[in-house]
Amino acid sequence: MRRLPRWPLLAAVVALCSAHVGSPDAWFEGSAGPYRVLVHVQAPGVIPGIATVNVRVDDPDVERVTALANRFDATGGAPPPEIAHSVAEQPGWYRTQLWIMTTGSYSVTATVSGARGTGSVVIPLAAYPLRRLRLSAALGFALGAAGLVLFAGLLTIVGAAVREGVLPPGAQPDRSRRRRARWTMAAYGGVLALVLLGGKRWWSAEDAAFVRSMWKPMASRAAIEDGRLIFAIEDSIWIQRRNVGWLRSRGAPRRPDLIDDHGKVMHLFVVDAQEGRGFAHLHPATTDSVRFTAPMPPLPPGRYAIFADVVQQNGFAQTLVAKLEWTGEPPPTGEPQDADDAWMTRPAPPRDGAGARGGTTVTLEDGSVLRWLRLGRPMRAGDDAPLRFTVEAPDGAGPLEPYMGMAGHAVVVRDDAAVFIHLHPLGTVSPAAQRQFLPRSAAQATSPERLPSPDHSAAPAHPDPLAHALATAAPAADTITFPYAFPAAGSYHIWVQVKRNGRILSGAFRAVVESTIRGKGP
Amino acid sequence: MSRVSTASAVFTSRAEARPAEEPDWPLYAVLFASLGIVAGLLWDISWHRTIGRDTFWSPPHVLEQIAAVVAGVSCGWVVLHTTWAGDAEARARSVRFWGFYGPLGGWLCIWGTLMMITSAPFDDWWHNAYGLDVKIISPPHTVLAAGMIAIQIGAMLTVLARQNRAVAPGGRLSLLLVASAALLLVMHATVLMEEAAFPNHMHASRFYRITALGFPLVLAMIARVARLRWPATTAAALYLAIELVILWTLQLVPAQPRLAPIFNPVTHMVPQPFPLLIVVPAVAIDLLVRNVRGRDGALAAAVGIAYVTLMVGVHWFFADFLLSPAARNFVFGADTWDYNVTLGDWRYEYWQIDRDAAGDWSRGRFLIGTAVAVPIATVSARVGLWLGKHMTQVQR
């Protein structure tokens, strides 16, 4: 195993938030200079919005933790960093909030200062509106009631002005004046009603515009043809991304091309979200980045959710989604798969309570025992829930090997497929996107295809992050930890994949996550 | 007279023995509220252009909240006192609202305060749902603005009723009335800030059409209703003075941006653009309203023509000065921009100018576009004169 070179004090190791399904936060576990940190950036749900940055430092001699957000193309410098305050009920954790003002590519820089010096870590944040907030019944009722009172009040004022306001003190309004006041109130009432109607339409228009601006992955479709799985991107702006005339005529942006992410242009997962009877991690091939094909593995027939992770040249990662009805026909051709493809099947777990929560050990195909070291407390949405596993090998089996550069892979899917995340021990990291942020020569740094990194002017060159991942891939004691927090309550499947003796081993667990009582958050 | 509730009979019997003098402090309270609202608004806009981030309790917000509370509490006190502890004379000079008595302007101030309070939770939800202040004009901000303007109009009506009841013409009350109109002019100019305030706007006919919408209304109205020799001129001069004090004060306060992306690293609060010189057409409006007899339609047309002509005459050349290096100093506050604005030559160019088909500036199109401003100003002045006529009758 190659030793990691000593990082300079102001090391800028970069991690990327991937736009996974229903799981927008960014997790990074690694080094910030001389300190070991775990950083969790809670993405804002709306833009402009507030991102909460949580930093855990495994060092007692920390003097200060700060964070700042900046957009990659800002030329007037960065705003002063915000001081992250220690969290009372969570020792070692520091938290602050940052305003994210525009959509696009932001970077969050967390800096730790203490007895051992200063270290930084830069975490890009893909800033897009993500969720729609409904008006709660209580607030809606309160505002409606206040609105009624104000409506009636204004009409009363108008009536009082016409009826008495223009009379000398003490004079009483006669009948014609009272009648005029009533007519004026009625007319104003009509006008106000129209104004309120206009206001309601305005609100609906703003809401519709917001929904249109929300993040959506490119439309995609999955199908089986002659025993092969075909995954096709159907977004016309993507298909025509090299057709400048077509794009210009529609005022459409040019989408950056795909790049390989830890060695593959696409990581595609075929998941039986509901019962967990089948799971496949495939690496389809493509010639045009529109149609991706892979031999279909021998999974049991059923309904599957397809999740396809890709990374673009600008460092932006997203998960494309599709559904697949697999009838089992035509049968898989038995064609050789990509060497890193892996799948597993298992019988549907029993529906009773014990089975639904799942056990904590699984025996892998080579006899290893994959054990989930569950937290001693129930898992709640929003709470830290690092997923820790040990792999106990049978005697003489040899150490775990990196699987595509990682100590292990975990895939977390909710049973309705509304939450999906593809996790590594580094967190929600794509080494390919990391590479996009490394300092390059001046000429390359000005390339429009790359995101220039404002922090690298002071930092010397860094090793390839894939090499760094490889160097730290093999765990010392066959314990693998994936930093994570479940974003929503529900019933989940967790698939874990490791590699030994050139063989990819997969195991599955069930997890039930409860609603938050007092989750960490802004 | 209407019955007074038995619960307050104790107060009634004591108060009616000796009619109280009408207190002045409510006038100053509502005018303070009106001033606090526009000052807070200009300060808040500067805050967003300089620092970027704010909270519910940022200093400009606190000023606006204090203004709302002062308006609501002072008028609420007057209402309760008049209803339960006031004498018959106090109730005689009030209007009735759901069994309570108070000055007409006071009720509008209370309504405005309640609108401002209601807008707060609405605005908070809106930020969480659609983003933090992505646009200035949003439904909750409109509710807030309606409340603010209601307080300002309520302040004006409160002073107006006192002026109209006073026997002697002119004097302190009329000056306070003109001040309340000046505060409305400041509010109107602030609302127009994005569209028709920068010198870069002033070579486009659009500027003259937009500024013809509201200023003639307020100036004609105050010219008719205030018992001073130069009411519109005084209102416009006070508007100028208030804006200048705020413009100069802001530039003295050090500040730095606290949000990314920063493209213009400012070091002090960014002020609003230099105020408009509406004092010049205001002089003409005073002269016309005082001297032109006959139908208001003809008077309004005269006001419309004079207003637009003088606005063009003054601002066309004043804009040249404001865009020149001679104006880039503390006094004129020119060439000051938001922290997140990418600087460039556009700062010294004229925007949205009238162009012909070839894309060159067209004098003809400018003149036609400006001529369209005349009927707009005429209608605006006509409405102002009509309002003024009715307002001279307000006595409660």
Interface residues (C-beta under 8 A of the other chain):
Chain A: G45 V46 I47 P48 G49 I50 L68 A69 N70 R71 D73 A74 T75 G76 G77 A78 P79 P80 W99 M101 T102 Y106 P129 R132 L133 L135 L139 A142 L143 A146 G147 V149 L150 G153 L154 T156 I157 A160 A161 R163 E164 G165 V166 L167 P168 P169 G170 G199 W202 W203 E206 D207 F210
Chain B: G52 R53 E89 A92 R93 V95 R96 F97 W98 L104 W107 L108 W111 L114 M115 T118 P121 F122 W125 H127 N128 A129 Y130 G131 L132 D133 V134 S138 P139 T142 A161 R165 Q256 P257 R258 L259 A260 P261 I262 F263 N264 P265 Y339 N340 T342 H390 Q393 V394 Q395 R396
